[in-house]
Amino acid sequence: MLRFFRRLMPKEDRFFELFEQHSRILVAGAAAFQKMLEGGDEVAAHAAEVVRQENLADDVAREVQQALHRSFVTPFDRADIQELIQAMDDSVDEMNKVVKAVTLYELKTFDPIMREMGVTIVDAARLTAEAIPLLSSLGQNADRLGELTEQIIAIENRSDDLHDKGVKELFRTAGRSDPMDYIIGREIYGGLEDVVDRFEDVAKKISGVVIENV
């Protein structure tokens, strides 16, 4: 009955606009992040771009929180809105944490598997950006949203495999001969995996919204 009355009342639709804006920032941040992992003299410039995108994402996340405070009726549950934008924002926040480590250790080269994980991050961001606009018409887009979230989760599973493979190779090449290189490399691998984990959180949150509202 509550759901019926909610459908009759006017809703604050700016949430969808803000979600889409944030998802585009995720794609831009992921693209800069991947370029950073290619290494070379442009690492610092790409790292700075990730930081810039992370700041833009924070601004949008704050706008969502403000919209929640002033909105009487929301498109779907308030807690779901808050958790979804938080999961999205956490994704770019984790990129920023990796950037901080790269800057701290003045890294200019990255393992091939790290670069491959960077590709998975871009893929996850693009799928997220495809899924987010579909939330404005949940009933019509439920099947496609299910497909997209499954693809994001599959990317996370692949990222797990890459992480394990990369750490194993890192230990083989540097674990005994260069412990500091191993420690730094493992930190980067862990950070990369955390980024993809947060995209999985976004996918699961989207799935939950679909289940609750369709």
N, C-alpha and C positions, 0 to 999 in steps of 0.2 A: 504493500500500500504506500509506504514511504517513497519507494522508487517511482510509483505512478505520479504522486504529487510533485516530485522533483522534476519530472519531465514536463509538467505543465507550467512551471515557473521559469521566468527569464534567467538565463545563465550568463556568467562572465566568460565570453569566448576568447578573450585575449590570452588565456592560458595556452591555447593551441599555437597562437602566433609566437609566444615566448618560447615554447618548447621547440618549435621549428627553428627559431633563431639560434637557440642553444645548440641544436643538432648540427647546424651549418658551421658553427664555431668548432664543434668537435671534429668535423671533417678537416677544416683548415688547420687545426692544431695537430691532428694526426699526420697530415701531409708534411708539415714542417718537421714534425718529430721523425718521420721516416727519412727525410732528407738529412737531418742531423746524423742519423745512424749510418749514412753513407760515408761519413768521415771527411777528412781533408780540411782545407783552410776555412771552409764555410761553416764549420760546426758551430762556432759562437753565434754567427748570424741566424742560423736556423734555430738554435736554442733560444735566442732572444725572441724570435717569432712565436715559439711555443709559449713562452712566458706572457707575451702580449695577448695571445688568444686565451690563455687561462684567466687573465684579468678581465677580458671581455665576458667570458663565461660566468665569472663571479658576479658581474654586474647584472646579467640576465637572471641568474639564480636569485639574486636579491629582489629583482622586480617580481618574480613569481611569488616570493614570500610576502611582498607588499600587497600583491593582488589577492592573495589568500586572506589577508587581514581585512581588506575592504569589501570582499565579495560575500554576499548573503547566500547565493546558490552557486555551486561550482559544477563543471561538466561531469565530474565523477568525484569520488570520495576525497575529502581534503587530505587525509593521511596518504592516500595513494599519490596525489599530486606532489605533496612534499617529498615523499620517498623517491618518486620518479626523477624529479629535478635534482635531488641530492645524489642519486646514483649516477646521473649524467654528469653532474659537476665533479663527482669523485673521479670519473674517468680522466678528465683533463687535469685534475689535481695530481693524479698519479704520474701522468706524463711530466708534469712540472717537477715532481720529486726526482725523477730520473735525470732531468735536465740539471737540477742542482748538483747531483752526484757527478755528472759528466763535467760540469764546470769546475767543481771542487778538485777533481782529479786531473783536470786539463786533458781529457781524453780527445784524441784526434782519429783513432782507428777503432773499428768494432769488428767482432767476429762475424763471419758470414751468417751464422745462425741468429745472431742478434739482429742483423739486417732483415733476415727472413721473418723474425717476430715483428719487426716494424711493419712489414707488409700485412701481417694478420691484423695489426692494430688499425691500419687504414681500412682494411676490408670490414672490420667490425664497426668502425665509425660510419662508413658509407651505408651499411645495412641499417644501422640505427637511424640515420638521416632519412632513409627511405621509409622506415616504419613509423616514425613520429607523426608525420602529417596524416597518416591513416587513422590516428586516434580520434580525429574529429567526426568520423563516421564509423563507429565501432561495428555496428551491425552489418554494414556492407563489406567491411574490410577484415572481418575476424579471421577468415581462412588465410588471407595473405599475411596478416600479422603473425599467425601461427607459423607460417613458412619462414618468415624472416627471423623470428626469434629462435627457431630451430637452427637456422644457419649460423646465427651468432654463437649459439651454444656449441655448435660443431667447431667453429673457429677457436673457441676457448679450449676445447679438447685437443685440437691440433697444437695450440700454443703450449699446452701442458707437455706434450710430447717433445716439442722443440726445446722447451726449457730444460727438460731432463737430459736430452741429447747434448745440448750446449754445455751444461754444467759438467757432464761426464767428460766431454772432450776437453773442457777447460782444465779439469783436474788432471787429465792424462798429460797435457802439455805443460801445465804450470803448477800443478798442485804441490809437487816436491821441489822443483827447481826455482820457482818464483812465487812464494806464498803470498806476497802482497798483490801481485798481479791476479792471482787466483781469488783473493778476497774481494778485490775491486770488481773483477769480472762477475763473480757470483752476485754481488750487490746489484749490478746492472741487470743481470738475468732475472733476479727476483723482482726488480722494479718493473721490468717489461711484462712479466707474468701478472703482476698486480694490476697493470693497466687493462689487460684483457679480462681479468676477473671482474673488474668494475663494469665492463661492457656486458658481461654475462649477467651481472646484477640488474642492469637496465633491461635486458631481454626478459628476465624472470619477472620484473615489475610490470612490464608491458603485458606479459601473459596473464598475470594476476588481474590486471585491469580489465582485460578482455573477458576473463572467466566471470568476474563479478558484475559486469555490465551488459553482457549479451544473453 
